[in-house]
């Protein structure tokens, strides 16, 4: 079965996918691994070739192969991240589906953050700040608005303001009040939900500016030298990750304050497996600040591919 990007986006509606991810997190963590090769391009940018395998013995196994070439957009107009996903049968190992991995990644990443927000963001959240106007931006906005439908105000910030303006134009009409964040610090102070998807290596969100009850969703950092919030944010917030395997020691958001002794691993309350299974509490009051580190991982790609192929199989595709 070949599944193109259009089919991926059509089939993976936010409510259904978030529900499916929640249910799969009530089961076991698949066997997972991760490998990456890196190269420094002539322009100094870091190029990466990722391989993310995951295996639910007896049910399914799959691998995402992804390329991250930051210079693509300027040089060729192609996305900086491109990938393909291969799903195999868990009983006999036969290939079951080849899926557009770029579309799959956009959907599963945004749904991962939305599941975190379902547990952790205030149910009456009305203001969303999107930090970063890259490829993930519109998907994160849509996913957060799906699980927190009272959101009526969206502001978008990007280091390059032109990209923020383009994203505003792209999603105009989908949200009652959408615009560019002209004053970043003021928008941080106002936001109920802040979602960050950048390639920053220095903190962007200052914890001192987070209002009581804010939810901080950190998506962009995936290496130890990348970071989207400062130490104050980590100190003030109740800390959660999507998985302990990928969310704690790999991304700098938590790895750096852990290494500095600012927090200990015991300060990380739980992951999505804990939350979905009821092993740890989610938000317990309207004043708590919550932080969710979206670290990704091959298990999420596998969960999403299984949900997708089940839907397609039910239709006889």
C-alpha positions as CSV (number, residue, x, y, z in Angstrom):
1,X,0.0,0.0,0.0
2,X,1.3,3.4,-1.0
3,X,-0.1,6.3,1.0
4,X,0.5,9.8,-0.3
5,X,0.6,13.1,1.6
6,X,-2.9,14.1,0.5
7,X,-4.3,10.9,1.9
8,X,-2.4,11.2,5.2
9,X,-3.7,14.7,5.8
10,X,-7.3,13.7,4.8
11,X,-7.4,10.7,7.1
12,X,-5.7,12.0,10.2
13,X,-8.2,14.4,11.6
14,X,-7.1,15.9,14.9
15,X,-9.8,14.5,17.2
16,X,-9.5,11.0,15.9
17,X,-5.7,11.0,15.9
18,X,-5.4,12.5,19.4
19,X,-7.9,9.9,20.7
20,X,-6.0,7.1,19.0
21,X,-2.6,8.3,20.4
22,X,-4.2,8.5,23.9
23,X,-5.5,4.9,23.6
24,X,-2.2,3.6,22.4
25,X,-0.4,5.3,25.3
26,X,-2.4,3.1,27.6
27,X,-0.5,0.1,26.2
28,X,3.2,-0.7,26.4
29,X,6.1,1.4,25.0
30,X,7.3,-0.2,21.8
31,X,10.9,-1.2,21.4
32,X,12.6,1.9,20.0
33,X,15.9,3.1,18.8
34,X,17.3,6.1,17.0
35,X,20.3,6.7,14.8
36,X,21.5,9.9,13.1
37,X,24.3,10.9,10.8
38,X,25.3,14.6,10.7
39,X,27.2,16.7,8.2
40,X,28.1,20.4,8.2
41,X,27.2,21.9,4.8
42,X,29.3,24.5,3.0
43,X,27.1,27.3,4.4
44,X,27.7,26.1,8.0
45,X,24.3,24.6,8.5
46,X,24.0,21.2,10.1
47,X,22.5,18.5,7.9
48,X,21.0,15.4,9.6
49,X,19.9,12.0,8.4
50,X,17.6,10.4,11.0
51,X,16.4,6.8,11.3
52,X,13.7,6.1,13.8
53,X,12.6,2.4,14.2
54,X,9.9,1.1,16.5
55,X,8.5,-2.4,17.1
56,X,5.4,-3.7,18.8
57,X,6.3,-7.4,18.8
58,X,3.6,-9.5,17.2
59,X,1.7,-6.5,15.9
60,X,3.8,-4.2,13.8
61,X,7.2,-2.7,13.2
62,X,8.2,0.4,11.2
63,X,10.9,2.9,10.5
64,X,11.0,6.5,9.5
65,X,13.9,7.7,7.5
66,X,14.2,11.5,7.5
67,X,16.5,14.1,6.1
68,X,17.0,17.6,7.6
69,X,18.7,20.0,5.2
70,X,18.2,23.6,6.5
71,X,19.5,25.1,3.3
72,X,16.8,23.5,1.1
73,X,14.2,26.2,1.1
74,X,16.6,28.9,0.0
75,X,18.5,26.8,-2.5
76,X,15.8,24.6,-4.1
77,X,12.4,25.7,-2.5
78,X,12.0,22.2,-1.1
79,X,11.1,21.5,2.5
80,X,14.0,21.4,5.0
81,X,12.6,18.2,6.4
82,X,11.6,15.3,4.2
83,X,10.9,11.7,5.1
84,X,9.4,8.3,4.2
85,X,7.8,5.8,6.6
86,X,7.8,2.0,6.0
87,X,5.4,-0.2,8.0
88,X,5.9,-3.9,8.3
89,X,3.6,-6.7,9.6
90,X,4.5,-7.7,13.1
91,X,3.7,-11.4,12.6
92,X,5.5,-12.3,9.3
93,X,7.6,-9.2,8.7
94,X,6.0,-8.4,5.3
95,X,5.9,-4.8,4.2
96,X,2.4,-3.4,4.7
97,X,2.6,0.3,3.7
98,X,4.9,2.9,2.5
99,X,3.7,6.3,3.7
100,X,4.7,9.9,3.0
101,X,6.8,10.5,6.1
102,X,6.7,14.3,5.9
103,X,2.9,14.5,6.1
104,X,2.9,11.7,8.8
105,X,5.5,13.7,10.8
106,X,3.6,16.9,10.7
107,X,0.4,15.2,11.8
108,X,1.8,13.1,14.6
109,X,4.0,15.9,16.0
110,X,1.1,18.3,16.3
111,X,-1.2,15.6,17.7
112,X,1.5,14.6,20.2
113,X,1.5,18.2,21.5
114,X,-2.3,18.4,21.4
115,X,-2.5,15.3,23.5
116,X,-0.2,16.9,26.1
117,X,-2.4,20.0,26.0
118,X,-5.6,17.9,26.5
119,X,-4.1,16.7,29.8
120,X,-2.3,19.9,30.9
121,X,-3.7,23.1,29.4
122,X,-6.6,24.8,31.0
123,X,-10.0,23.9,29.5
124,X,-10.9,27.6,29.2
125,X,-7.7,28.5,27.3
126,X,-8.5,31.4,24.9
127,X,-5.2,32.8,23.8
128,X,-2.5,30.9,21.9
129,X,1.0,32.1,21.0
130,X,2.7,30.2,18.2
131,X,6.5,30.7,18.4
132,X,7.9,29.8,15.0
133,X,6.3,30.0,11.6
134,X,7.8,27.1,9.9
135,X,6.2,24.0,8.4
136,X,4.8,22.8,11.8
137,X,3.2,26.1,12.7
138,X,-0.2,25.7,11.0
139,X,-0.5,22.1,12.2
140,X,0.3,22.9,15.8
141,X,-2.2,25.8,15.8
142,X,-4.9,23.6,14.3
143,X,-4.3,20.7,16.7
144,X,-4.2,22.9,19.8
145,X,-7.4,24.6,18.7
146,X,-9.0,21.2,18.2
147,X,-8.4,20.1,21.8
148,X,-9.0,23.5,23.3
149,X,-11.9,24.8,21.1
150,X,-12.3,28.0,23.3
151,X,-9.1,29.4,21.8
152,X,-10.2,32.5,19.9
153,X,-7.0,34.6,19.7
154,X,-3.8,33.4,18.0
155,X,-0.6,35.3,17.7
156,X,2.4,34.2,15.7
157,X,6.0,35.2,16.2
158,X,9.0,34.4,14.1
159,X,12.5,35.7,13.9
160,X,11.8,36.6,10.3
161,X,8.5,38.6,10.6
162,X,7.7,38.0,6.9
163,X,7.2,34.3,7.6
164,X,4.8,35.1,10.5
165,X,2.8,37.4,8.2
166,X,2.6,34.6,5.6
167,X,1.3,32.1,8.1
168,X,-1.3,34.6,9.4
169,X,-2.5,34.9,5.8
170,X,-2.5,31.1,5.4
171,X,-4.8,30.4,8.4
172,X,-6.9,33.6,8.3
173,X,-10.5,32.5,8.6
174,X,-9.7,29.4,10.6
175,X,-9.4,31.4,13.9
176,X,-11.6,34.3,15.0
177,X,-8.6,36.6,15.8
178,X,-5.2,35.8,14.3
179,X,-2.3,38.1,13.8
180,X,1.5,38.7,14.1
181,X,3.0,39.1,17.6
182,X,4.3,42.6,17.4
183,X,5.5,42.6,21.1
184,X,6.8,39.1,21.9
185,X,7.2,39.6,25.6
186,X,3.7,41.0,26.0
187,X,2.2,38.1,24.1
188,X,4.1,35.6,26.3
189,X,2.5,37.3,29.3
190,X,-1.0,37.1,27.8
191,X,-1.0,33.6,26.4
192,X,-2.8,30.7,27.9
193,X,-1.0,28.2,25.6
194,X,2.5,28.8,24.1
195,X,3.7,26.4,21.5
196,X,7.3,26.6,20.3
197,X,8.6,25.0,17.1
198,X,11.9,26.6,16.3
199,X,15.6,25.7,15.8
200,X,16.8,28.0,18.5
201,X,19.9,27.2,20.5
202,X,19.2,29.9,23.1
203,X,16.1,30.4,25.2
204,X,13.2,32.3,23.7
205,X,10.4,32.1,26.4
206,X,11.3,33.7,29.7
207,X,9.7,31.9,32.6
208,X,9.3,35.1,34.6
209,X,6.7,36.2,32.0
210,X,4.5,33.1,32.1
211,X,1.2,33.9,33.8
212,X,-0.4,31.6,36.3
213,X,-2.2,28.8,34.5
214,X,-0.1,29.0,31.4
215,X,0.8,25.8,29.4
216,X,4.1,25.7,27.6
217,X,4.5,23.3,24.7
218,X,8.1,22.8,23.5
219,X,8.5,21.1,20.2
220,X,11.5,22.4,18.4
221,X,14.6,21.4,20.3
222,X,15.8,17.9,19.5
223,X,19.5,18.0,20.4
224,X,21.3,18.9,23.7
225,X,22.4,22.3,22.3
226,X,18.9,23.4,21.3
227,X,16.6,25.2,23.7
228,X,13.4,27.2,23.6
229,X,12.8,28.3,27.3
230,X,15.0,29.5,30.1
231,X,15.7,28.0,33.6
232,X,13.0,30.1,35.2
233,X,10.3,28.4,33.1
234,X,11.6,25.0,34.1
235,X,11.7,26.0,37.8
236,X,8.2,27.4,37.8
237,X,6.4,24.7,35.9
238,X,5.1,21.2,36.5
239,X,7.3,19.2,34.1
240,X,6.0,16.5,31.7
241,X,7.4,14.8,28.6
242,X,5.8,12.8,25.8
243,X,8.2,9.9,26.6
244,X,11.0,9.4,29.0
245,X,13.0,7.7,26.3
246,X,13.2,10.8,24.0
247,X,12.0,13.8,26.0
248,X,14.4,14.1,28.9
249,X,18.1,13.7,28.1
250,X,18.2,14.4,24.3
251,X,16.6,17.9,24.0
252,X,18.3,20.8,25.7
253,X,15.1,22.1,27.2
254,X,15.4,19.6,30.0
255,X,18.9,18.2,29.5
256,X,20.7,21.5,30.1
257,X,18.9,22.3,33.5
258,X,19.4,18.6,34.5
259,X,23.1,18.8,33.8
260,X,23.4,22.1,35.7
261,X,21.6,20.7,38.8
262,X,18.7,23.1,38.4
263,X,16.2,20.2,38.4
264,X,16.5,16.5,39.0
265,X,14.8,13.7,37.2
266,X,12.4,13.4,40.1
267,X,11.0,16.8,39.1
268,X,9.7,15.4,35.9
269,X,6.2,14.2,36.9
270,X,5.5,11.8,34.1
271,X,5.1,11.2,30.4
272,X,2.1,10.4,28.2
273,X,2.1,6.8,29.1
274,X,1.8,7.8,32.8
275,X,-0.9,10.4,32.0
276,X,-3.0,8.2,29.7
277,X,-2.8,5.3,32.2
278,X,-3.7,7.5,35.2
279,X,-0.4,6.8,37.0
280,X,0.3,10.5,37.6
281,X,-1.9,13.6,38.0
282,X,-2.3,16.1,35.2
283,X,-3.2,19.7,35.9
284,X,-4.6,20.0,39.4
285,X,-5.4,23.7,39.6
286,X,-6.1,26.7,37.3
287,X,-3.0,28.5,38.6
288,X,-0.4,25.8,37.9
289,X,2.1,26.4,35.1
290,X,2.6,23.3,33.0
291,X,5.5,22.5,30.6
292,X,5.3,19.7,28.1
293,X,8.4,18.6,26.2
294,X,7.5,17.0,22.8
295,X,10.6,14.9,22.2
296,X,9.1,12.8,19.4
297,X,10.3,9.3,18.8
298,X,9.7,6.3,16.5
299,X,6.9,5.0,18.7
300,X,4.7,8.0,17.8
301,X,5.3,7.4,14.1
302,X,4.4,3.7,14.6
303,X,1.2,4.6,16.5
304,X,0.2,7.1,13.9
305,X,0.9,4.7,11.0
306,X,-1.1,2.0,12.7
307,X,-4.1,4.3,13.1
308,X,-3.8,5.5,9.5
309,X,-3.6,2.0,8.0
310,X,-6.5,0.8,10.2
311,X,-8.7,3.6,8.8
312,X,-7.7,2.8,5.3
313,X,-8.1,-0.9,5.8
314,X,-11.6,-0.4,7.1
315,X,-12.5,1.4,3.9
316,X,-11.0,-1.4,1.8
317,X,-8.1,0.8,0.5
